[in-house]
């Protein structure tokens, strides 16, 4: 009888400890998840804004240069002191940058709004607690792909602008350089750029492309962190389950 009472007390003690640990883990898990989701919501919205900023300048420059892409373009400096485009950039380069940022813009707005809703209403409110919020491997793979694609877009934007600026500096023999082209004229009457505004627009687009890449990379790192903590929490829970089973068997 005394042995049975002692076993019951040990079982009750183990149950209380397990319940307390489990409750703390759940509370810590949800609070950590909400912090991660809040940060991700900010990153997604920032990413969407930067993607929009990267899109617009490309279109403005193309409109000013007869609907041609100026990234990786080359110019010549004429005897009259004006520039002439000797080689247009590849339209596929500008198209790739625009399409990638358009895709990021749509995804950023959707997921940003979704995570904001999750933080404000709770994950259970939508009945999709595990389906959309949990960082499944497929979501990590998708963000790895997006990280690579946005990195490529940022590299193309930077290298293309650097190539164009080098051509301007060499052909004008340091008379003009990107960012210092006030009063420049173009031999082509259909080119509408009198102060080198193309550089400001393309530089803004390049900066925005790099910002998009960084925010996507940060989101990927947060997904990996959330996945790690979720696996760790499951492992800790699994370690506490045998305690109840062993004490029940002993009783």
Phi, psi and omega in degrees: 000315179295321179297318179296319179295319179296320179295321179295320179295319179295319179296316179297320179296316179296320179297318179295318179296314181297317180298317179296314179297316181298317180297317180296319179296317180297314179297317178296321180297314181292320180294319178295317179299318180293324176295314179300316182293324178296317178296318179296323178299317178296317180296318180296315180293320177296320179296318179295320178296316179295323178296321177295319179294327179288331182287310189300311182300324179300316179293322179295315180294319178298321178295328180281338183242052172055037177062031177249154176277134181262351177293130185068015176284163178228147182232164172234153180254114185281169180292339179276001179084021179241163179264148173227138180280116180270335180208118178286154174286167180286128179296333181296330179294310179295323180296318179297314180299319181292315183293319179297315181290328175295319178294318178295321179300312181295312181296320181296317179295317182296307183289327176297313178296323181295314181292326175298317178296321179296319181291326184277325187250344183097148185293331184285342188298330182265354182069020182231046188302315184262336188292320186246333185270323184294135182281076178294157179306327181296324178291323177293319179297317179299318180288331174295317178296315179297322178299316179295316183294319180289326176296319178296319178297319179294320179295317179297318180296316181292311182294322180295317178292321179297321179296316180295316181294323177296321178295318179297315183294317182290313184293326180271001181054049177068010175291319178235152170209159184303133182093348179224065184232037180296130178079011180292147178237156181240141181293329180281118182292344181269002175267123184249084178204105187255348182228019180070032181296338182303324181294317179300317180293313182291327177292320176297318179296318179298314180298318179295322179298318178292324178295320177300314180301315182295318180292322176295320178297318178296320178297320177298317180296323178292320176301317178296320179295317179297320178296318179297313181294326178294316178296320179296318180295319177297321180294318178295319178297320181294328179289334182272338180297319180298337179299314180294318183296317182293318181291325177294320179294319180296324179292000000 
